[in-house]
Each structure stands twice: as structure tokens, then as C-alpha cells.
Amino acid sequence: MSEIVILSPCSEKLKIIFNPQWLKILKILAKEKLNVTAINEQIDIPQNLLSYHLKVLEEHHFIKGERAGKSVVYHNSNNLTFKNNKMKINLNCCELSF
């Protein structure tokens, strides 16, 4: 009998990576810390939609938000690195580089 492997936490994270808007945000935040206004200057989408995207990425531990005065500055988590124009994402079940 074969063993059944449940991949739901990993599959949820993979869905995030394959969303073009979320991937674009991850690439931006892999390079520098930015607030919502600065991120929005690089991604032309409504701010409420951007806030939703950031919330999802933070809930799945891809990014972290830290209060800086009246705004929140977002940056990559330890699961995300960017070196030599390559992004590496650790999903805790596998690692992806691209």
C-alpha cells in the first residue's frame, strides 16, 4: 500500500508564487524594504487590492510588515532571498530558484 502525502500547506504557497501580481510584489520586496505607497509606484494597481495582496503574502510568511511611524514598511522574510538576479524561495517543503 502506498503512503498518502498531504501537501496542502506547500500547495497553498505554490499557488501564491504562481500569481503574477504576488510574484511581482515578492520580487520587489526581495530587493528592498518599502511602504505601500512605494510598492504601489512600481505596481500600478488600486491600493486596496495591493493591501489585500500584502496581507496574503504576510499571512503565508513570505513578507513581514513593520510599523514605521504612521506607515508600515514591508520586507522579505527569511524564506525569500535575492542574489545575482535570482530569487530563491524556501517553502519549508522545497526550495525554488528562478
Residue pairs with C-beta under 8 A, 6 or more apart in sequence:
7 93
9 92
9 93
10 91
10 92
10 93
10 94
12 60
13 60
13 62
13 91
13 93
14 91
16 22
16 56
16 57
16 60
16 62
17 23
17 26
17 89
17 96
21 43
21 45
21 53
22 53
22 56
22 57
24 43
25 39
25 43
25 50
25 53
25 54
25 57
25 63
26 57
26 62
26 63
26 76
26 80
26 87
26 89
27 82
27 87
28 34
28 39
28 42
28 43
29 39
29 63
29 74
29 75
29 76
29 80
30 76
30 80
30 81
30 82
30 87
31 82
32 75
33 73
33 74
33 75
34 73
34 74
34 75
35 68
35 71
35 72
35 73
35 74
36 47
36 50
36 51
36 54
36 71
36 72
36 74
37 71
39 50
39 54
39 74
40 47
40 50
43 50
45 53
54 63
54 65
54 74
57 63
58 64
58 65
58 74
61 77
61 79
62 76
62 77
62 79
62 80
62 89
63 74
63 75
63 76
63 77
63 80
64 74
64 75
64 76
64 77
65 72
65 73
65 74
66 72
66 73
66 74
66 75
67 73
76 82
78 90
79 89
79 90
79 91
79 92
80 87
80 88
80 89
80 90
81 87
81 88
82 88
86 97
86 98
87 97
87 98
88 95
88 96
88 97
89 95
89 96
89 97
